[in-house]
Amino acid sequence: MQRVRARLGADSQLLAIFLLVLGNLMISFGDVLVKLMGQSQISPYQYVFLRFTITSLILLPFWWRLSPERRGWGQWKIHFLRGHLLLMGSACVFISLMYLPLATANAVFYAAPLLTLPLAALISREQVRPVTYGVSLLGFGGILMVLNPAEWHWAGWVALLTALSMASTNVLVRRLPKGRSVLATLFMTQALAIPVSLVLALPGWQPVPSDIWWLLIGVTLIGIIYQGICIMAYAMADASKIAASEYSGLIFVTLMGMVLFSEYPDWNVYLGALVVIAVIGLQRRLR
């Protein structure tokens, strides 16, 4: 019986790793689509408004079928705050992918896990070991390698804002009650940010060509599927055993940048990304 359980556990872990690799491949394609949209006249806020609206319309029928107590209205303040942090982060993703190579931008996005623990200590009063802060600083050294201060581009700060918003939304999730509906969280977070995203989008509004609509729908569907894949994967196995699979995303975006945009990263991007990945792995062990 123990052998059967061990075999089932190993199979589940392998399936979870496969799902995370597949999910990161998909989200890498999503970054490519966003970069292509950045070459059009559409503004970052118009992109965010349209994406949030499409996502909310897709999820609305499923959210409506939930029981009233599971729709998330009781935690609307947290959803509201997360939604506007996501608004900022999504706009920053759009801008950073416009001006930075895919590999460089994504390597900076990996600063999010480094920021999560300090923010958890600040916002949620979680106990964080002092050595963890030192490890996080080492990780930021890797981020500086990626950005190369000698050839600094202002979009690097925008990419760091993306990481900060991602880390903040992750920490705020812990304020939500256990057993919450993931679907309700996805819907409420984006639906509540639609009005502000519309106000920000209107001044620079541009007609949306048909090819951009297809890109928007593609990015939206990829984002929803990616979230579902992550939920399935982390339900199958311990996070500590499969989380490293998410680093496959850096490999995918690097290859896509080379093939699709002729972006060949310098040695500092590879070295900095390796430092960040190593530090994130060490940070998880120190928890």
N, C-alpha and C positions, 0 to 999 in steps of 0.2 A: 504494500500500500504506500509506503514512504517513497519507494522508487517511482511509482506512478505519479504521486504528487510532485516529486522533484522534476520528473519529465514534463508534466503539464506546466509547472512553473517556468522551466527553461523554454518551452515552446511559446508561452505567453510573453516572456521577455524578448525572445527573438522577433515575435510578431510586433510587439510594441516598438522595438528598434526600427523595424522595417517601416512601420507607420510614420514614425518621426522623420526618417530619411525621406520618405515619400512626401510628407507634409512640407519639409524644408525645400524640397525640389519645387513643389507647387508655389510656395511663397516667394521663391527666387524668381519664378516666371512672373509673379505678381509685381515684383520690383522692376522687372524689365518693362512691363506694361506701364507702370507709373513713369518710368524714365522716358518712354515714348510719348506719353501724354505731356510731359514737361517740355517737349519740343514743339507743342502746339501753343495757341494763344490762350488756352484756358488758365485761369488763375488758381493758385493753391486753395483758396477758400471756396471757389466754385467747385473744384474737385472734391473737397471734403463735404460740402453741402450735398452734392449729387450722390456721392458714395453713401453718406449716412441715410439719405432719403431712400435710395434703392434698397439698402440693407433692411431698413425699417419696414418697407413695403413687403419685402419677401418674408420677414419674420412675423409680421402683424397677425396673419391668420393663425399661426401656431401659438403665438402669445395669447391671443384672444381665447383659445380653447383651454388655457390653464385655469385652474380654480382661482377665484379672486384673491385668496390669501397667498398664492404663489406668483402673482404677477409683479411683485416687487414694489408696489406703491408705498409700502411701509418704510422702505429704505430709499425713497426718492432723492433725498438730499445727497446721499453717497453716490447714487447713480448720476445725479446732476453734476457733481464735482468731477467724477471720473469721465463723464461725457465731454466736459470742456477741456480736461487734460488731454483726452484722446483727440479732440479737435486740434489743439495746439500741436500734438505729436504728429498727427497725420499731415498737417500742413508743412511741418518741418521735414518730414520724410520726402514729401513732394519737392521741396526746395533743395534739400541736400542731394537728392538723386539727379536734379537738374544740373548741378554744378560740380559734383564729385563723381569719380568713377564708382561703379557698383561695389567693387571690393572694398574700397576705402570707406564709403558710407556705411556699409554693413559691418565692417570691423569696429567702427565707432558706435554703432547701435548696440554692440555687445557690452558697452559700458553699463547698460541697464542692470544686469545682475550685480555689478559692482556697487551700484547706487542703492539697490534694494535694501540691503541690511542696514546701512546707516540711516536711511529714511524710516525703516521699521523701528529703529531705536528712537528716532525723533518724533514720529507721528504716533506710533502704537505703543511706545514705551517698552519695546521688547529688549531683553537683555542681550547685548552683543559683546563678545570678548574683545578686550583692547587690541589683541594681536590681529583681529579681523580688520580693524581700521588700517593697520600697517599693510596688510595684504591688499586692501582696496587701493591704497596709494601706489603700490607696486603695479597694480593693474592700470592705473591712470598713466603710469610711465609707458606702458605698452600702447595706450591710446595716443600719447604724444609721439611715439615712434611712427605710428600709422599716419598721423597728420603732418609730421615733419615740419616743425616750426620754421625751419630755414626757407620753406616754400609754403608758408601758411596761406590758407584760403579761408575767407570769412564763413563759407558754408560749413566749415568744420565745427564752428560754434553752434550752427543750426542743427547739425547731426547730434551734438551733445545734448541739445534741448530735447531732441527726440528720445534719447536714452533716459533723460530725467523724467519726461512725461510717462514713458513706459514703466519705469520703476515706481513712480507715484501711483499709477493706476493699479499696479500689482499689489502694492502695500494696502491700498484702500479696499481691495477685494476682501482682505482679512477682517474688515469691519462689517462685512455682510454675514448674516446668520448661516450656520451650517445647514446643509440640506436645501440650500437655495436652488432655484431653477437656473441653470446656465443659460437657457434660451431667454428667460426673462432678463437676466443680467445683460446679455448682448443687446436685446431690443431696447431696454430702458436707457442704457448708457448712450446709445446713439440717437434714439428718438428725442431725448430731452435736450440734446445739443443742436438739433436742427434749426430752431429759431435764430440763435446767435450766429450759426454758420451761414445762414441766409443773409442776415444783416451785413456780415463781413464780405459776402460774395457779391452783393448787388452793385457796389460802386465800380467794380471791374468786370462786370458780367459780359461774356462774349457768347455769340451763337455757337452751339455745340455741333460740329460736323458729325455725320453718321459714323465715321470710323472711330471717333473719340467715344461715342456712345458704346460701341462694342468693347472698346478697351475698358471703359468704366464698369460695364456689366461683368466683364471677365475678372477684373480686380476684385469686385465685390463678391462674386461667387467663390473665387479662390480664398479670400479672407474668411468667409463663412465655413468653407470646407476645412481650411487649415485649423480653425478653432475646434471644429468637431473632431478632427484627427488627433489633436493634442489631448483633448478630453478623453478619448478612447484609449490612447496610448498610456497616459499616466494612470488610468484606472486599471490597466493590466499588470503593471509592474512598478516597483519602487522607483521614485524619481532619481535617486542616487545611482541606479544601475543603468538608466537609459538616457539621462539628460545629455550626456556627451554626444549622443547621436545628433543633437540639434546643431552641433558645430559643422555638420555636413553642409549647412546652408552657405558658409563662407566659401567652401570649395565650389559649389554650384554657381554662386554669383561671380566668382572670379573667372570661371570658364565661360560663362555667358557674356561677361564683359569683354573677354578676349575675342570671342567668336562674333558677337553681334555689334559691338561698338569699338572694336580694335583698342581696348583698354588693357594695357600690359602693366600691371603694378610693379613698382620699384621694390627693391629688397626690403626697404623699411616697412612696407605694408605687410609682407609675409612675416617678418620678424616680430612686429608689433602685434599682429593677430595671434601668433603663437604664444607670446607673453600673456595676452589677455585670456586666451583659452586656458592656459596653465594656471593662471591666478584664479579664474572662476572655479576650476576644479578643486584647487586648494581651499578656496573660500567655502565650498560646500562641505569639505571634510572638517572644517573648523567649527561648523554650526553646533 
